[in-house]
Every structure is written in C-alpha cells, then in structure tokens.
Amino acid sequence: MRYNISSGGPWEDVVGYSRAVRIGNVVAVAGTTAAQPDGTVFGGDDAYLQARRCWETVERALAEAGATLGDVIRTRMFVTDIARWEEFGRAHGEFFRDIKPAATMVEVRRLIDPTMLIEVEADAIIPG
C-alpha cells in the first residue's frame, strides 16, 4: 500500500510530488530545502541553519510516515558551495552522528531559489 506524505507546500500539486512516500517498510523523502511557507528561505546565508532546517523537515516527514531518523539508511546533500562542507556536515552530524547512514554531498550549480544553499534527501527502511 502506498502512503503519500504532504508538507502542504504549494509546489506539491503544481509539480506533482510528495514530501515523502512510504510503500511497505520503505520511506523515501523528497528533496527538502529550508523553504518556509511564505516562500522565504530560513537561515539566510547561514549554511548550518539552512541544513539544520532541512533535517528537521525530513525528521517530521519520517515521523508522519511511521519512521525515525534511526531508520535512515541513506542521505544525499546537494549544496551550492562545497567549500562550506563543514557547516553542512555539522548539521548532518547533529542528526546522524550515531546512526551513520550512507551519505553523499555533491556541489550543484544552483537550486530553484538562488538563496537556497542546500537540498537534502533521505531513504529509510522501517524494521519489522
């Protein structure tokens, strides 16, 4: 059975995607940024704050899908300036230091909004 999780973002219906999808015991969380409901980006030019907000949003989506951060097996970080990897990595470490999922960080030319510094994804498998 498929369970689509919505964040209520205005782009979900326009583009045709869900914040997360659960099928069986697998949860995939879509690309997540620090975008706020009013369209602004949380954290300004602070890479750490933007990354932290992304992982908070991922954590909420996982919870709605019946998963936890401990169920995450892979994360992906798409960043606009790889030289700031320590700021992005510090936020990731605060959420995943003990879990240690397979993780990827790659630099991209840009994201959909020029003030966005990071977009993240996560995949989880719920035990049982």
Backbone as JSON Lines, residues from 0, in Angstrom:
{"i":0,"aa":"M","n":[0.83,-1.18,0.0],"ca":[0.0,0.0,0.0],"c":[0.88,1.25,0.0]}
{"i":1,"aa":"R","n":[0.5,2.23,-0.77],"ca":[1.26,3.48,-0.9],"c":[0.65,4.53,0.0]}
{"i":2,"aa":"Y","n":[1.53,5.24,0.71],"ca":[1.11,6.32,1.6],"c":[1.92,7.56,1.23]}
{"i":3,"aa":"N","n":[1.26,8.59,0.69],"ca":[1.92,9.84,0.33],"c":[1.83,10.82,1.49]}
{"i":4,"aa":"I","n":[2.95,11.41,1.85],"ca":[3.0,12.39,2.93],"c":[3.19,13.76,2.3]}
{"i":5,"aa":"S","n":[2.32,14.7,2.64],"ca":[2.4,16.06,2.11],"c":[2.91,17.0,3.18]}
{"i":6,"aa":"S","n":[3.7,17.98,2.77],"ca":[4.11,19.02,3.71],"c":[3.17,20.21,3.61]}
{"i":7,"aa":"G","n":[2.25,20.17,2.64],"ca":[1.34,21.28,2.44],"c":[1.92,22.4,1.6]}
{"i":8,"aa":"G","n":[3.12,22.17,1.07],"ca":[3.77,23.19,0.24],"c":[2.99,23.42,-1.04]}
{"i":9,"aa":"P","n":[2.96,24.66,-1.51],"ca":[2.2,24.98,-2.71],"c":[2.72,24.32,-3.97]}
{"i":10,"aa":"W","n":[3.97,23.88,-3.95],"ca":[4.58,23.32,-5.15],"c":[4.21,21.86,-5.36]}
{"i":11,"aa":"E","n":[3.75,21.18,-4.33],"ca":[3.48,19.75,-4.44],"c":[2.44,19.44,-5.51]}
{"i":12,"aa":"D","n":[1.33,20.16,-5.51],"ca":[0.3,19.91,-6.51],"c":[0.7,20.42,-7.89]}
{"i":13,"aa":"V","n":[1.4,21.54,-7.93],"ca":[1.81,22.11,-9.22],"c":[2.79,21.17,-9.93]}
{"i":14,"aa":"V","n":[3.78,20.68,-9.19],"ca":[4.82,19.84,-9.78],"c":[4.43,18.37,-9.78]}
{"i":15,"aa":"G","n":[3.58,17.97,-8.82],"ca":[3.15,16.58,-8.74],"c":[4.11,15.71,-7.95]}
{"i":16,"aa":"Y","n":[4.37,16.08,-6.7],"ca":[5.24,15.26,-5.87],"c":[4.75,15.29,-4.43]}
{"i":17,"aa":"S","n":[5.3,14.4,-3.62],"ca":[5.01,14.32,-2.2],"c":[6.28,14.59,-1.41]}
{"i":18,"aa":"R","n":[6.14,15.11,-0.2],"ca":[7.31,15.32,0.67],"c":[7.99,13.98,0.92]}
{"i":19,"aa":"A","n":[7.16,12.93,1.12],"ca":[7.7,11.59,1.31],"c":[6.68,10.58,0.82]}
{"i":20,"aa":"V","n":[7.17,9.39,0.52],"ca":[6.3,8.29,0.11],"c":[6.74,7.05,0.87]}
{"i":21,"aa":"R","n":[5.74,6.35,1.43],"ca":[6.01,5.07,2.09],"c":[5.28,3.98,1.34]}
{"i":22,"aa":"I","n":[6.04,2.95,0.99],"ca":[5.47,1.74,0.43],"c":[6.05,0.59,1.24]}
{"i":23,"aa":"G","n":[5.17,-0.15,1.91],"ca":[5.64,-1.21,2.79],"c":[6.48,-0.61,3.9]}
{"i":24,"aa":"N","n":[7.69,-1.1,4.05],"ca":[8.56,-0.59,5.11],"c":[9.63,0.38,4.59]}
{"i":25,"aa":"V","n":[9.48,0.83,3.34],"ca":[10.45,1.75,2.73],"c":[9.85,3.15,2.65]}
{"i":26,"aa":"V","n":[10.65,4.13,3.09],"ca":[10.23,5.53,3.03],"c":[11.29,6.32,2.25]}
{"i":27,"aa":"A","n":[10.84,7.07,1.27],"ca":[11.72,7.96,0.51],"c":[11.26,9.39,0.76]}
{"i":28,"aa":"V","n":[12.19,10.24,1.21],"ca":[11.88,11.65,1.45],"c":[12.45,12.46,0.3]}
{"i":29,"aa":"A","n":[11.58,13.26,-0.32],"ca":[11.95,14.05,-1.49],"c":[12.95,15.15,-1.15]}
{"i":30,"aa":"G","n":[13.48,15.75,-2.18],"ca":[14.37,16.89,-2.0],"c":[13.74,17.92,-1.08]}
{"i":31,"aa":"T","n":[14.46,18.28,-0.03],"ca":[13.94,19.14,1.03],"c":[14.89,20.32,1.23]}
{"i":32,"aa":"T","n":[14.34,21.51,1.2],"ca":[15.14,22.72,1.41],"c":[14.68,23.43,2.68]}
{"i":33,"aa":"A","n":[15.23,24.58,2.92],"ca":[14.86,25.39,4.09],"c":[13.76,26.38,3.75]}
{"i":34,"aa":"A","n":[13.0,26.11,2.68],"ca":[11.91,27.0,2.28],"c":[10.84,27.03,3.37]}
{"i":35,"aa":"Q","n":[10.32,28.21,3.61],"ca":[9.26,28.41,4.58],"c":[7.93,28.57,3.84]}
{"i":36,"aa":"P","n":[6.81,28.42,4.54],"ca":[5.5,28.53,3.88],"c":[5.28,29.84,3.12]}
{"i":37,"aa":"D","n":[5.91,30.92,3.57],"ca":[5.71,32.2,2.89],"c":[6.64,32.38,1.68]}
{"i":38,"aa":"G","n":[7.44,31.35,1.39],"ca":[8.32,31.39,0.23],"c":[9.73,31.86,0.52]}
{"i":39,"aa":"T","n":[9.96,32.41,1.7],"ca":[11.31,32.82,2.06],"c":[12.12,31.59,2.47]}
{"i":40,"aa":"V","n":[13.43,31.76,2.54],"ca":[14.32,30.66,2.91],"c":[14.84,30.91,4.32]}
{"i":41,"aa":"F","n":[14.61,29.95,5.2],"ca":[15.06,30.05,6.59],"c":[16.58,30.06,6.65]}
{"i":42,"aa":"G","n":[17.13,30.89,7.51],"ca":[18.56,30.86,7.78],"c":[19.39,31.82,6.98]}
{"i":43,"aa":"G","n":[18.79,32.5,6.02],"ca":[19.57,33.46,5.22],"c":[20.78,32.8,4.59]}
{"i":44,"aa":"D","n":[21.95,33.42,4.73],"ca":[23.18,32.9,4.14],"c":[23.93,31.98,5.1]}
{"i":45,"aa":"D","n":[23.26,31.48,6.12],"ca":[23.89,30.6,7.11],"c":[23.7,29.14,6.67]}
{"i":46,"aa":"A","n":[24.75,28.54,6.16],"ca":[24.66,27.17,5.63],"c":[24.25,26.17,6.7]}
{"i":47,"aa":"Y","n":[24.77,26.34,7.91],"ca":[24.42,25.44,9.01],"c":[22.92,25.53,9.34]}
{"i":48,"aa":"L","n":[22.4,26.75,9.47],"ca":[20.98,26.9,9.81],"c":[20.07,26.35,8.72]}
{"i":49,"aa":"Q","n":[20.43,26.59,7.46],"ca":[19.62,26.03,6.37],"c":[19.64,24.5,6.43]}
{"i":50,"aa":"A","n":[20.82,23.92,6.61],"ca":[20.92,22.46,6.65],"c":[20.13,21.9,7.82]}
{"i":51,"aa":"R","n":[20.26,22.53,8.96],"ca":[19.53,22.06,10.16],"c":[18.02,22.06,9.9]}
{"i":52,"aa":"R","n":[17.53,23.14,9.28],"ca":[16.09,23.21,8.99],"c":[15.67,22.1,8.03]}
{"i":53,"aa":"C","n":[16.52,21.79,7.05],"ca":[16.22,20.69,6.13],"c":[16.04,19.39,6.89]}
{"i":54,"aa":"W","n":[16.98,19.08,7.79],"ca":[16.91,17.8,8.52],"c":[15.74,17.77,9.5]}
{"i":55,"aa":"E","n":[15.35,18.92,10.05],"ca":[14.16,18.97,10.9],"c":[12.92,18.62,10.09]}
{"i":56,"aa":"T","n":[12.84,19.14,8.87],"ca":[11.7,18.85,7.99],"c":[11.69,17.37,7.6]}
{"i":57,"aa":"V","n":[12.85,16.82,7.3],"ca":[12.95,15.39,6.99],"c":[12.49,14.56,8.18]}
{"i":58,"aa":"E","n":[12.92,14.93,9.37],"ca":[12.54,14.18,10.58],"c":[11.02,14.18,10.77]}
{"i":59,"aa":"R","n":[10.37,15.32,10.53],"ca":[8.9,15.39,10.65],"c":[8.22,14.5,9.61]}
{"i":60,"aa":"A","n":[8.72,14.52,8.38],"ca":[8.13,13.69,7.33],"c":[8.29,12.21,7.66]}
{"i":61,"aa":"L","n":[9.47,11.83,8.16],"ca":[9.68,10.44,8.56],"c":[8.71,10.03,9.65]}
{"i":62,"aa":"A","n":[8.52,10.89,10.64],"ca":[7.6,10.58,11.73],"c":[6.19,10.38,11.21]}
{"i":63,"aa":"E","n":[5.77,11.22,10.29],"ca":[4.43,11.06,9.73],"c":[4.29,9.74,8.96]}
{"i":64,"aa":"A","n":[5.4,9.27,8.42],"ca":[5.4,8.0,7.69],"c":[5.59,6.81,8.62]}
{"i":65,"aa":"G","n":[5.77,7.06,9.93],"ca":[5.96,5.97,10.88],"c":[7.4,5.54,11.03]}
{"i":66,"aa":"A","n":[8.33,6.4,10.62],"ca":[9.76,6.08,10.7],"c":[10.46,7.08,11.63]}
{"i":67,"aa":"T","n":[11.71,6.78,11.93],"ca":[12.54,7.67,12.74],"c":[13.86,7.92,12.0]}
{"i":68,"aa":"L","n":[14.63,8.84,12.51],"ca":[15.96,9.07,11.94],"c":[16.79,7.79,12.01]}
{"i":69,"aa":"G","n":[16.57,6.97,13.03],"ca":[17.31,5.72,13.17],"c":[17.04,4.72,12.07]}
{"i":70,"aa":"D","n":[15.97,4.92,11.32],"ca":[15.64,4.04,10.2],"c":[16.29,4.48,8.89]}
{"i":71,"aa":"V","n":[16.93,5.65,8.89],"ca":[17.52,6.19,7.67],"c":[18.77,5.41,7.29]}
{"i":72,"aa":"I","n":[18.8,4.97,6.03],"ca":[19.95,4.21,5.54],"c":[20.81,5.01,4.57]}
{"i":73,"aa":"R","n":[20.23,6.09,3.98],"ca":[20.99,6.91,3.02],"c":[20.51,8.34,3.08]}
{"i":74,"aa":"T","n":[21.48,9.27,3.01],"ca":[21.17,10.69,2.86],"c":[21.95,11.24,1.68]}
{"i":75,"aa":"R","n":[21.37,12.28,1.09],"ca":[22.03,12.97,-0.01],"c":[21.93,14.47,0.26]}
{"i":76,"aa":"M","n":[23.03,15.18,0.06],"ca":[23.05,16.62,0.24],"c":[23.55,17.26,-1.05]}
{"i":77,"aa":"F","n":[22.74,18.12,-1.6],"ca":[23.09,18.87,-2.8],"c":[23.35,20.3,-2.35]}
{"i":78,"aa":"V","n":[24.59,20.75,-2.47],"ca":[24.98,22.05,-1.93],"c":[25.51,22.94,-3.04]}
{"i":79,"aa":"T","n":[25.34,24.24,-2.85],"ca":[25.77,25.18,-3.89],"c":[27.21,25.65,-3.71]}
{"i":80,"aa":"D","n":[27.82,25.34,-2.57],"ca":[29.21,25.71,-2.33],"c":[29.87,24.65,-1.46]}
{"i":81,"aa":"I","n":[30.56,23.71,-2.08],"ca":[31.17,22.59,-1.37],"c":[32.24,23.06,-0.39]}
{"i":82,"aa":"A","n":[32.77,24.26,-0.58],"ca":[33.75,24.79,0.36],"c":[33.15,24.98,1.76]}
{"i":83,"aa":"R","n":[31.83,25.01,1.83],"ca":[31.14,25.17,3.13],"c":[30.72,23.81,3.7]}
{"i":84,"aa":"W","n":[31.39,22.75,3.27],"ca":[31.01,21.4,3.66],"c":[30.98,21.21,5.18]}
{"i":85,"aa":"E","n":[31.85,21.89,5.91],"ca":[31.87,21.71,7.36],"c":[30.58,22.21,8.01]}
{"i":86,"aa":"E","n":[30.03,23.3,7.5],"ca":[28.78,23.84,8.03],"c":[27.63,22.87,7.76]}
{"i":87,"aa":"F","n":[27.55,22.38,6.51],"ca":[26.52,21.42,6.16],"c":[26.71,20.13,6.94]}
{"i":88,"aa":"G","n":[27.95,19.68,7.01],"ca":[28.27,18.44,7.71],"c":[27.99,18.5,9.19]}
{"i":89,"aa":"R","n":[28.21,19.66,9.81],"ca":[27.93,19.79,11.24],"c":[26.46,19.54,11.53]}
{"i":90,"aa":"A","n":[25.58,20.09,10.71],"ca":[24.14,19.87,10.9],"c":[23.8,18.39,10.69]}
{"i":91,"aa":"H","n":[24.35,17.79,9.64],"ca":[24.1,16.37,9.37],"c":[24.54,15.54,10.57]}
{"i":92,"aa":"G","n":[25.72,15.86,11.1],"ca":[26.25,15.12,12.24],"c":[25.38,15.22,13.47]}
{"i":93,"aa":"E","n":[24.75,16.36,13.68],"ca":[23.87,16.51,14.84],"c":[22.67,15.57,14.78]}
{"i":94,"aa":"F","n":[22.22,15.25,13.58],"ca":[21.08,14.35,13.42],"c":[21.5,12.89,13.26]}
{"i":95,"aa":"F","n":[22.68,12.65,12.66],"ca":[23.03,11.28,12.26],"c":[24.35,10.76,12.82]}
{"i":96,"aa":"R","n":[24.97,11.46,13.75],"ca":[26.29,11.08,14.27],"c":[26.33,9.62,14.72]}
{"i":97,"aa":"D","n":[25.31,9.17,15.44],"ca":[25.29,7.79,15.95],"c":[24.66,6.81,14.98]}
{"i":98,"aa":"I","n":[23.89,7.3,14.03],"ca":[23.19,6.44,13.07],"c":[24.11,6.07,11.9]}
{"i":99,"aa":"K","n":[24.83,7.05,11.41],"ca":[25.8,6.88,10.33],"c":[25.23,6.22,9.07]}
{"i":100,"aa":"P","n":[24.24,6.85,8.43],"ca":[23.75,6.31,7.17],"c":[24.8,6.49,6.07]}
{"i":101,"aa":"A","n":[24.64,5.78,4.98],"ca":[25.44,6.08,3.79],"c":[25.07,7.51,3.4]}
{"i":102,"aa":"A","n":[26.07,8.34,3.15],"ca":[25.79,9.76,2.91],"c":[26.59,10.27,1.71]}
{"i":103,"aa":"T","n":[25.97,11.18,0.98],"ca":[26.59,11.8,-0.17],"c":[26.41,13.3,-0.08]}
{"i":104,"aa":"M","n":[27.46,14.05,-0.41],"ca":[27.35,15.5,-0.54],"c":[27.99,15.87,-1.88]}
{"i":105,"aa":"V","n":[27.24,16.54,-2.72],"ca":[27.76,16.97,-4.01],"c":[27.43,18.44,-4.23]}
{"i":106,"aa":"E","n":[28.31,19.11,-4.94],"ca":[28.06,20.51,-5.29],"c":[27.26,20.56,-6.58]}
{"i":107,"aa":"V","n":[26.25,21.42,-6.57],"ca":[25.43,21.68,-7.76],"c":[25.58,23.14,-8.13]}
{"i":108,"aa":"R","n":[25.29,23.44,-9.36],"ca":[25.44,24.82,-9.83],"c":[24.5,25.77,-9.12]}
{"i":109,"aa":"R","n":[23.24,25.35,-8.96],"ca":[22.26,26.17,-8.25],"c":[21.04,25.34,-7.92]}
{"i":110,"aa":"L","n":[20.21,25.89,-7.02],"ca":[18.94,25.28,-6.65],"c":[17.83,26.18,-7.18]}
{"i":111,"aa":"I","n":[16.59,25.8,-6.97],"ca":[15.46,26.51,-7.59],"c":[15.35,27.97,-7.16]}
{"i":112,"aa":"D","n":[15.82,28.28,-5.95],"ca":[15.85,29.65,-5.45],"c":[17.31,30.0,-5.19]}
{"i":113,"aa":"P","n":[17.8,31.11,-5.69],"ca":[19.22,31.43,-5.54],"c":[19.68,31.61,-4.09]}
{"i":114,"aa":"T","n":[18.75,31.8,-3.16],"ca":[19.14,31.94,-1.75],"c":[19.25,30.59,-1.04]}
{"i":115,"aa":"M","n":[18.82,29.53,-1.7],"ca":[18.94,28.19,-1.12],"c":[20.37,27.69,-1.28]}
{"i":116,"aa":"L","n":[20.93,27.21,-0.18],"ca":[22.31,26.72,-0.18],"c":[22.39,25.2,-0.19]}
{"i":117,"aa":"I","n":[21.3,24.53,0.2],"ca":[21.32,23.07,0.33],"c":[19.93,22.5,0.09]}
{"i":118,"aa":"E","n":[19.91,21.31,-0.5],"ca":[18.7,20.5,-0.63],"c":[19.12,19.08,-0.25]}
{"i":119,"aa":"V","n":[18.27,18.4,0.53],"ca":[18.62,17.07,1.03],"c":[17.55,16.05,0.68]}
{"i":120,"aa":"E","n":[17.94,14.79,0.68],"ca":[17.03,13.66,0.52],"c":[17.41,12.61,1.54]}
{"i":121,"aa":"A","n":[16.45,11.74,1.85],"ca":[16.73,10.64,2.77],"c":[15.89,9.43,2.38]}
{"i":122,"aa":"D","n":[16.47,8.24,2.57],"ca":[15.76,6.98,2.36],"c":[15.84,6.2,3.67]}
{"i":123,"aa":"A","n":[14.71,5.6,4.04],"ca":[14.65,4.86,5.29],"c":[13.98,3.53,5.08]}
{"i":124,"aa":"I","n":[14.38,2.55,5.89],"ca":[13.73,1.23,5.92],"c":[13.31,0.99,7.36]}
{"i":125,"aa":"I","n":[12.02,0.79,7.56],"ca":[11.47,0.55,8.89],"c":[11.61,-0.92,9.2]}
{"i":126,"aa":"P","n":[12.28,-1.26,10.31],"ca":[12.47,-2.68,10.63],"c":[11.14,-3.38,10.92]}
{"i":127,"aa":"G","n":[11.16,-4.68,10.73],"ca":[9.98,-5.46,11.1],"c":[9.36,-6.05,9.94]}
